[in-house]
Amino acid sequence: KLSALYLNILSKVLPEEIGSCLAFDLGLVLEVSFTFKKNENGVKAPDRVEAVIQKARERALEYDADPDMIETLYREMISSFINLEMDKFKKTQGKF
């Protein structure tokens, strides 16, 4: 029974929760970000990325999760967000 519960969490619950959170975050990021990001550096924001990564690592430790794994996941997610923002930024030529 425990393995069935574990499979249910991995195959249904977790993807739904993560998917809905990411979709909400992505929509919010794309909608709001261009009110204060006026150039490519504003979109890429390496200092802000590092601050988010540091916070994610700290949170991972609080929950006894592997901070290296969490960092890897966050870097991939942030990179994808930045790529989408850059595409939108270039299409609109920075005029929002």
LOKOL-112268 format. One record per atom (N, C-alpha, C, CB): residue in one letter; x, y, z. Coordinates in steps of 0.05 Angstrom, whole numbers, plus 5000, padded with zeros to 4 digits. Glycine has a CB too. Example, Ala and Ser with C-alpha at 12.3 -4.5 7.8 and 13.67 -1.06 7.14 Angstrom:
! LOKOL-112268
A526448865156/A524649105156/A526449345156/A522649115181/S525749555142/S527349795143/S525850015157/S528249885114/
! end
This chain:
! LOKOL-112268
K501649765000/K500050005000/K501750255000/K498150005024/L503950245014/L505750475015/L506850544988/L507950435035/S507650334972/S508750384946/S506550504927/S509850124934/A504050424930/A501950534914/A501550824921/A499250374918/L501650894946/L501451174955/L503751334944/L501351194986/Y506151234945/Y508551364935/Y508251414905/Y511051194941/L507351214890/L506951244861/L504851444855/L506250974849/N502751454871/N500651654867/N501751934871/N498251604886/I503251974892/I504452234897/I506352314874/I506052224924/L508052134866/L509952204844/L508552244817/L511951984842/S506552094812/S505352104785/S503052294782/S504451834777/K501652364804/K499352534802/K499552784819/K496852384810/V499952754844/V499752984863/V502053174858/V499852884892/L504453074858/L506853254855/L506853404828/L509353084857/P506453264806/P506353414780/P504153624780/P505953224757/E501853564791/E499653764791/E500354004808/E497053634801/E501453954832/E502154174850/E504454344838/E503054064877/I506554214828/I508754364816/I507854504791/I511054164810/G506354364774/G505454484749/G503754734754/G503854284733/S501854714773/S500154944777/S501655184789/S497854874796/C503555124807/C505155334819/C506955474797/C506955224841/L508255304781/L509955424760/L508355574739/L511555204746/A506055484732/A504355624713/A503555894724/A501955464705/F502755894749/F502056154762/F504456344763/F500956094790/D506756234772/D509156404774/D509956504747/D511456244786/L509856344726/L510656424699/L508856644689/L510656194680/G506256614693/G504356814684/G504857074698/G501556724689/L505357064724/L505857304740/L508457434732/L505957234770/V510557274728/V513157374720/V512857524693/V515257154718/L511657394674/L511457514647/L509657764647/L510457314627/E507657764664/E505857994665/E507058234679/E503257914679/V508458184701/V509358404718/V512258484711/V509258324747/S513858304702/S516758354700/S517458594683/S518158114689/F515958644662/F516758854644/F516059134653/F515458804617/T514759154676/T514259424687/T516759534699/T512059414707/F518659354706/F521159454718/F523659354705/F521259384747/K523459184685/K525759084670/K525959224643/K525658774667/K527759414641/K527859584618/K529959504597/K528359864626/N531659314604/N533759224585/N534358924590/N536259404587/E536158814574/E536858534576/E538158474603/E538758454554/N539758654614/N540958604640/N538758584662/N542958824647/G536658744659/G534458734678/G533058464677/G532558954673/V532958354653/V531658094650/V533457874661/V531058034620/K535957884655/K537857664664/K538457694694/K540457674648/A538857934704/A539257994732/A540857784748/A536658024745/P543457744741/P544957534755/P545157564785/P547757534744/D545257814795/D545257844825/D542657744837/D545758144831/R540457804824/R537857714835/R537657404833/R535557844819/V538757294812/V538757004809/V540256874832/V539956914782/E542656984838/E544256864859/E542856894886/E546957004860/A541457124891/A540057154916/A537856954919/A538857444917/V536356894897/V534256694897/V535456414902/V532656694871/I537656354889/I538956094893/I539856064922/I541456064874/Q541056264934/Q541856254962/Q539456204980/Q543256514970/K537256344975/K534856304991/K533756024988/K532656514983/A533855914964/A532855644959/A534555444973/A532855584929/R537155484974/R538955304988/R538455305018/R541955374982/E538055545029/E537455575057/E534855435064/E537255875065/R532855465047/R530255345051/R530555035050/R528155445031/A532154935031/A532554655029/A533654535055/A534554595006/L535554675067/L536754585092/L534654585114/L539054765100/E532854775114/E530754785134/E528954545133/E529055045131/Y528554435108/Y526754205104/Y528353945100/Y525054255080/D530853945108/D532553705105/D532653595077/D531553495124/A532553775058/A532853695030/A535753745021/A530853855011/D536553624999/D539253654989/D539553924975/D539953424969/P541054114987/P541354384975/P542454384947/P542954554993/D544254194941/D545354174914/D543254104893/D547653974913/M541553914900/M539453844882/M537454074878/M537953594892/I536754204900/I534954434899/I536154654882/I534254534927/E538754704885/E540054904869/E539954834839/E542954944878/T540454584833/T540354504805/T537554544793/T541154204802/L535454464808/L532754504799/L532054794795/L530754374819/Y532854964814/Y532255244812/Y533755374789/Y533055384838/R536255304785/R537755414762/R536455354736/R540755314763/E535555104733/E534155024708/E531555184705/E533554724708/M530055204726/M527455344725/M527955644719/M525955314752/I529855764733/I530356044728/I531356094700/I532456154748/S533055914690/S534155934663/S531855934642/S536155714657/S529955754647/S527555734629/S525855984630/S525855494636/F525456094655/F523956344658/F525356564643/F523656414688/I527956584646/I529556804633/I529356774603/I532456794642/N529556534593/N529356494564/N526656584553/N529756194556/L524456524567/L521856614559/L521556924561/L519656484577/E522657034582/E522557324585/E524257464563/E523657414612/M526557344556/M528257464535/M526857454508/M530957314534/D525457234503/D523957214478/D521857434476/D522656934475/K520357464498/K518357674498/K519557954496/K516657654524/F521757994511/F523158244510/F524058314482/F525558244530/K525358124469/K526358174441/K524058214421/K528057934432/K521858074425/K519558114407/K518258384409/K517457894412/T518358494433/T517158754437/T519258974437/T515658754464/Q521858894433/Q524059074432/Q524259254457/Q523859254407/G523559134480/G523759274505/G521759494509/G526459394507/K519659504493/K517559714496/K515059584508/K516959844469/F514559654532/F512159534546/F510359754555/F513059364569/
! end
